[in-house]
Amino acid sequence: MTQPTPRIKVAILDDYQNVALTMADWSPLRGLADITVFDDHVGDSDALVDRLRPFNVLCVMRERTPLPRGILERLPNLRLIASTGPGNASIDEDAAAELGIEVRHTGYESTPTIEFTWALIFAMVRNIPQERQSVANGGWQLSVGEELSGKTLGLLGLGRVGSAVARIAAAFGMKVIAWSQNLTAEHAAEVGARLVGKDEIFASSDILSIHVRLSQRTHHLVGATELAKMKSTSRLVNTSRGQIIDTAALLDALKAGKIAGAALDVFDAEPLPNPHPLRNLPNVLATPHVGYVSKELYRTFYGDTVQNIVNWLQSASIATGAPGAAL
């Protein structure tokens, strides 16, 4: 008598909005997988291992749950990590390969992050959160905002996101300057920016927006020395990665009024601990790493994730000649 094919166990991690199952058609896995959705975050290593040990497939949303070697070695049933985005630095892919765990990635578009960068800039210079709260509390006008026209936008990094942010700045009549380790004057000019030195970008920017990748070279790229060069009227925006800024130095600068404010969507530790001074400083606009969170991108992420799992199951079956042998 033919034995039934074992169903794989799939975990969807960190689905904060509890929307993963509505953002894609998961029916191709019907009858093949038991799917469990976790809408909370587990930071403790032992608790995380206890939660994930039964699963064969982990669906990972960006870097929300890191999977270093020390975690992967304790997950004997794991065979596939389906990660959203084209790459994920928080997964030890060398360790995964050694342990026989395949890692697959999805498509990605920068559009939501580009748009969100401008949302933060607008909200910050026109004091939108404070004005909205005043109305909600029964009050009225509180502040005098600032125009962007004629101001200088500094871009740390001029890749896909930074270049799009630069082009949009032209529509508001802003001057755009840029710097990164490998940036050329020719590329800067192509997107309407002017290449400057590192010191000048900090000293001259009215708004400084970060768009470099996190690496050993960019870790704490923005520290006390750099912040000290900024004008007291300037503002900092970060939709890239939290570790690019030295948080302790930033807190000192914000508390002392050395810069006017900061709009931050990314942090050293996520979710941001509670309590944390960045949650409550009046000159900080903090958002919970939602720059990339849009319905359109989520549909890409989870749609590709379903297809990645299906393709993995098919390839494992072809390789072994037996459905379910991947387990």
C-alpha positions as CSV (number, residue, x, y, z in Angstrom):
1,M,0.0,0.0,0.0
2,T,1.4,3.4,-1.0
3,Q,2.3,5.6,2.0
4,P,1.0,9.2,1.9
5,T,3.6,11.8,1.1
6,P,4.6,13.6,4.3
7,R,3.6,17.3,4.4
8,I,6.4,19.8,4.9
9,K,6.2,22.2,7.8
10,V,6.4,25.8,6.7
11,A,6.8,28.8,9.1
12,I,6.2,32.4,8.0
13,L,8.2,34.6,10.4
14,D,7.6,38.1,11.7
15,D,4.4,38.8,9.8
16,Y,3.8,41.8,11.9
17,Q,0.6,42.9,10.1
18,N,-0.7,39.3,9.8
19,V,-1.1,39.7,6.0
20,A,1.2,37.1,4.4
21,L,-1.6,34.6,3.6
22,T,-3.6,37.4,1.9
23,M,-0.8,38.8,-0.2
24,A,-0.3,35.7,-2.4
25,D,-2.0,32.6,-3.7
26,W,-0.7,29.8,-1.4
27,S,-3.0,27.2,-3.0
28,P,-0.1,25.5,-4.9
29,L,1.0,24.3,-1.5
30,R,-2.4,22.9,-0.5
31,G,-2.0,19.3,0.5
32,L,1.8,19.6,0.5
33,A,2.5,21.8,3.4
34,D,1.3,22.8,6.9
35,I,1.8,26.5,7.2
36,T,2.2,28.3,10.5
37,V,2.2,32.1,10.7
38,F,4.0,34.0,13.4
39,D,3.1,37.6,13.7
40,D,5.4,38.4,16.6
41,H,9.2,38.6,16.9
42,V,11.4,36.4,19.1
43,G,14.8,37.8,19.9
44,D,16.1,35.3,22.4
45,S,18.1,32.6,20.7
46,D,17.0,29.7,22.7
47,A,13.3,30.6,22.4
48,L,13.7,31.1,18.7
49,V,15.3,27.7,18.3
50,D,12.5,26.1,20.3
51,R,9.9,27.7,18.0
52,L,11.6,26.9,14.7
53,R,12.9,23.4,15.4
54,P,9.9,21.5,13.9
55,F,10.0,23.4,10.6
56,N,11.4,22.3,7.2
57,V,10.9,25.7,5.5
58,L,11.3,29.2,7.0
59,C,9.8,32.2,5.1
60,V,11.9,35.1,6.3
61,M,10.9,38.8,5.9
62,R,14.1,40.7,5.1
63,E,16.4,40.9,8.2
64,R,13.7,40.8,10.8
65,T,15.0,37.5,12.2
66,P,18.7,36.9,11.7
67,L,19.8,33.3,11.0
68,P,23.5,33.0,11.9
69,R,25.4,29.7,12.1
70,G,24.6,29.3,15.8
71,I,20.9,29.2,15.1
72,L,21.0,27.1,11.9
73,E,23.1,24.4,13.5
74,R,20.3,23.9,16.0
75,L,17.6,23.4,13.4
76,P,18.0,19.8,12.2
77,N,14.8,19.7,10.2
78,L,15.4,22.9,8.2
79,R,15.9,22.4,4.5
80,L,14.9,25.7,2.9
81,I,15.1,29.4,3.8
82,A,12.8,31.4,1.5
83,S,14.0,35.0,2.1
84,T,12.3,38.1,0.7
85,G,14.5,40.4,-1.3
86,P,17.4,39.7,-3.6
87,G,19.9,39.2,-0.7
88,N,19.8,39.0,3.1
89,A,23.0,39.7,5.0
90,S,21.5,38.4,8.3
91,I,21.5,34.8,6.9
92,D,24.8,32.9,7.1
93,E,24.6,31.4,3.7
94,D,27.9,29.6,4.0
95,A,26.7,27.8,7.1
96,A,23.4,27.0,5.4
97,A,25.2,25.5,2.4
98,E,27.4,23.4,4.8
99,L,24.3,22.2,6.6
100,G,22.4,21.3,3.4
101,I,20.0,24.2,3.8
102,E,19.0,25.9,0.5
103,V,18.5,29.6,0.4
104,R,16.2,31.2,-2.2
105,H,15.4,34.9,-2.7
106,T,12.7,37.0,-4.3
107,G,12.2,40.0,-6.6
108,Y,12.4,43.5,-5.2
109,E,11.6,47.1,-6.2
110,S,12.9,50.2,-4.5
111,T,9.8,52.3,-5.2
112,P,8.3,52.2,-1.7
113,T,11.5,53.2,0.0
114,I,12.1,56.0,-2.4
115,E,8.6,57.3,-1.8
116,F,8.8,56.8,1.9
117,T,12.1,58.8,2.1
118,W,10.2,61.8,0.7
119,A,7.3,61.2,3.1
120,L,9.7,61.5,6.0
121,I,11.3,64.6,4.6
122,F,7.9,66.3,4.1
123,A,6.6,65.2,7.5
124,M,9.7,66.5,9.3
125,V,10.1,69.9,7.6
126,R,6.4,70.7,7.9
127,N,6.0,69.2,11.4
128,I,3.1,67.1,10.2
129,P,3.0,64.6,13.2
130,Q,2.9,67.4,15.7
131,E,0.3,69.4,13.9
132,R,-1.9,66.3,13.5
133,Q,-1.6,65.5,17.2
134,S,-2.5,69.1,18.0
135,V,-5.8,68.8,16.0
136,A,-6.5,65.4,17.6
137,N,-6.0,67.0,21.1
138,G,-8.5,69.8,20.3
139,G,-5.8,72.4,19.5
140,W,-4.8,74.2,16.3
141,Q,-1.6,75.5,14.7
142,L,1.7,75.0,16.6
143,S,4.6,75.6,14.3
144,V,6.0,77.4,11.3
145,G,7.3,74.9,8.7
146,E,10.0,75.3,6.1
147,E,10.1,75.1,2.3
148,L,12.3,72.7,0.4
149,S,12.9,75.1,-2.5
150,G,16.5,76.4,-2.5
151,K,17.6,74.1,0.3
152,T,20.5,71.7,-0.1
153,L,19.8,67.9,-0.1
154,G,22.8,65.8,0.7
155,L,22.8,62.2,-0.3
156,L,25.1,59.6,1.3
157,G,25.0,57.1,-1.5
158,L,23.7,57.5,-5.0
159,G,22.7,54.0,-6.0
160,R,19.2,53.0,-7.1
161,V,17.4,54.6,-4.2
162,G,19.7,57.6,-3.8
163,S,19.6,58.4,-7.6
164,A,15.8,58.4,-7.6
165,V,15.6,60.6,-4.5
166,A,18.0,63.0,-6.3
167,R,15.8,63.2,-9.4
168,I,12.7,64.0,-7.4
169,A,14.5,66.7,-5.5
170,A,14.8,68.7,-8.7
171,A,11.0,69.0,-8.8
172,F,11.1,70.9,-5.6
173,G,13.9,73.3,-6.6
174,M,16.5,71.8,-4.3
175,K,20.2,71.8,-4.8
176,V,21.6,68.2,-4.6
177,I,25.0,67.2,-3.5
178,A,26.3,63.6,-3.0
179,W,29.1,61.6,-1.6
180,S,30.1,57.9,-1.2
181,Q,33.4,56.1,-1.3
182,N,33.1,55.1,-5.0
183,L,30.9,57.8,-6.4
184,T,32.1,59.5,-9.6
185,A,31.3,63.1,-10.7
186,E,29.9,61.7,-14.0
187,H,27.3,59.5,-12.3
188,A,26.3,62.3,-9.9
189,A,25.8,64.7,-12.8
190,E,23.6,62.1,-14.6
191,V,21.0,62.3,-11.8
192,G,21.3,66.0,-11.2
193,A,23.7,66.0,-8.3
194,R,27.1,67.4,-7.6
195,L,29.9,65.2,-6.2
196,V,31.4,66.8,-3.1
197,G,33.9,65.6,-0.4
198,K,32.8,63.8,2.8
199,D,33.3,66.9,5.0
200,E,31.4,69.2,2.7
201,I,28.3,67.0,2.5
202,F,27.9,67.0,6.2
203,A,28.7,70.8,6.5
204,S,26.5,72.0,3.6
205,S,23.4,69.8,3.7
206,D,20.1,71.2,5.0
207,I,18.7,67.6,4.8
208,L,21.1,64.7,4.7
209,S,19.6,61.4,3.6
210,I,21.4,58.0,3.9
211,H,21.3,55.6,1.0
212,V,24.5,53.5,1.3
213,R,24.5,49.7,1.9
214,L,25.5,48.5,5.3
215,S,29.1,47.0,5.2
216,Q,32.3,47.1,7.2
217,R,33.1,50.4,5.4
218,T,29.8,52.0,6.2
219,H,29.3,50.8,9.8
220,H,29.0,54.0,11.9
221,L,29.8,56.0,8.8
222,V,27.9,58.8,10.5
223,G,29.5,59.3,14.0
224,A,30.3,62.1,16.4
225,T,32.9,63.7,14.1
226,E,30.5,63.8,11.1
227,L,27.5,65.0,13.1
228,A,29.7,67.8,14.6
229,K,30.2,69.2,11.1
230,M,26.4,69.5,10.4
231,K,24.6,72.8,10.8
232,S,22.3,73.2,13.9
233,T,19.4,73.7,11.4
234,S,20.1,70.6,9.4
235,R,18.2,67.3,9.6
236,L,19.2,63.7,9.1
237,V,17.1,61.0,7.4
238,N,17.8,57.3,7.5
239,T,15.8,54.7,5.5
240,S,18.8,52.4,4.9
241,R,20.2,50.6,7.9
242,G,20.4,51.7,11.5
243,Q,24.0,50.6,12.1
244,I,25.3,53.2,9.5
245,I,24.7,55.8,12.3
246,D,26.4,55.7,15.7
247,T,23.3,55.9,17.7
248,A,25.0,57.1,20.9
249,A,26.6,60.0,19.0
250,L,23.2,60.8,17.3
251,L,21.4,60.9,20.6
252,D,24.1,63.3,22.0
253,A,23.7,65.6,19.0
254,L,19.9,65.6,19.2
255,K,19.7,66.2,22.9
256,A,22.2,69.0,22.7
257,G,20.5,70.6,19.7
258,K,23.6,70.2,17.5
259,I,21.3,69.3,14.7
260,A,17.6,70.2,14.3
261,G,16.2,66.7,14.1
262,A,16.2,63.2,12.6
263,A,13.7,61.0,10.7
264,L,14.6,57.4,11.3
265,D,13.0,54.3,9.9
266,V,15.8,51.9,10.8
267,F,17.6,51.1,14.1
268,D,20.4,49.1,15.6
269,A,18.0,46.7,17.2
270,E,14.6,46.0,15.7
271,P,12.0,46.1,17.0
272,L,13.2,49.2,18.8
273,P,13.4,48.4,22.5
274,N,10.8,49.9,24.7
275,P,11.6,52.2,26.5
276,H,14.2,53.8,24.2
277,P,15.1,57.6,24.0
278,L,14.5,57.6,20.2
279,R,10.9,56.8,20.8
280,N,10.3,60.0,22.8
281,L,12.7,62.7,21.7
282,P,10.7,65.7,20.4
283,N,13.1,66.3,17.5
284,V,12.9,62.7,16.3
285,L,10.4,61.3,13.8
286,A,10.7,57.5,14.3
287,T,8.9,54.9,12.2
288,P,9.0,51.1,12.6
289,H,11.0,50.1,9.5
290,V,8.1,50.5,7.1
291,G,10.0,52.1,4.2
292,Y,9.7,49.0,2.1
293,V,6.3,47.9,3.4
294,S,3.7,48.3,0.7
295,K,1.0,46.1,-0.7
296,E,2.7,45.9,-4.1
297,L,6.1,44.8,-2.8
298,Y,4.5,42.4,-0.3
299,R,2.7,40.7,-3.2
300,T,6.0,40.3,-4.9
301,F,7.7,39.0,-1.8
302,Y,5.1,36.5,-0.9
303,G,4.2,35.5,-4.4
304,D,7.8,34.7,-5.2
305,T,8.1,32.9,-1.9
306,V,5.3,30.5,-2.8
307,Q,6.9,29.9,-6.2
308,N,10.3,29.3,-4.5
309,I,8.9,26.7,-2.2
310,V,7.0,25.0,-5.1
311,N,10.2,25.0,-7.3
312,W,12.3,23.7,-4.4
313,L,9.8,20.8,-3.8
314,Q,9.8,20.0,-7.6
315,S,13.6,20.1,-7.8
316,A,14.0,17.9,-4.7
317,S,11.5,15.4,-6.1
318,I,13.3,15.3,-9.5
319,A,16.7,14.8,-7.9
320,T,15.5,11.9,-5.7
321,G,12.7,10.5,-7.8
322,A,10.5,10.5,-4.8
323,P,8.0,13.2,-3.7
324,G,8.7,14.4,-0.2
325,A,12.3,13.0,-0.2
326,A,13.5,16.5,0.5
327,L,12.4,15.9,4.1
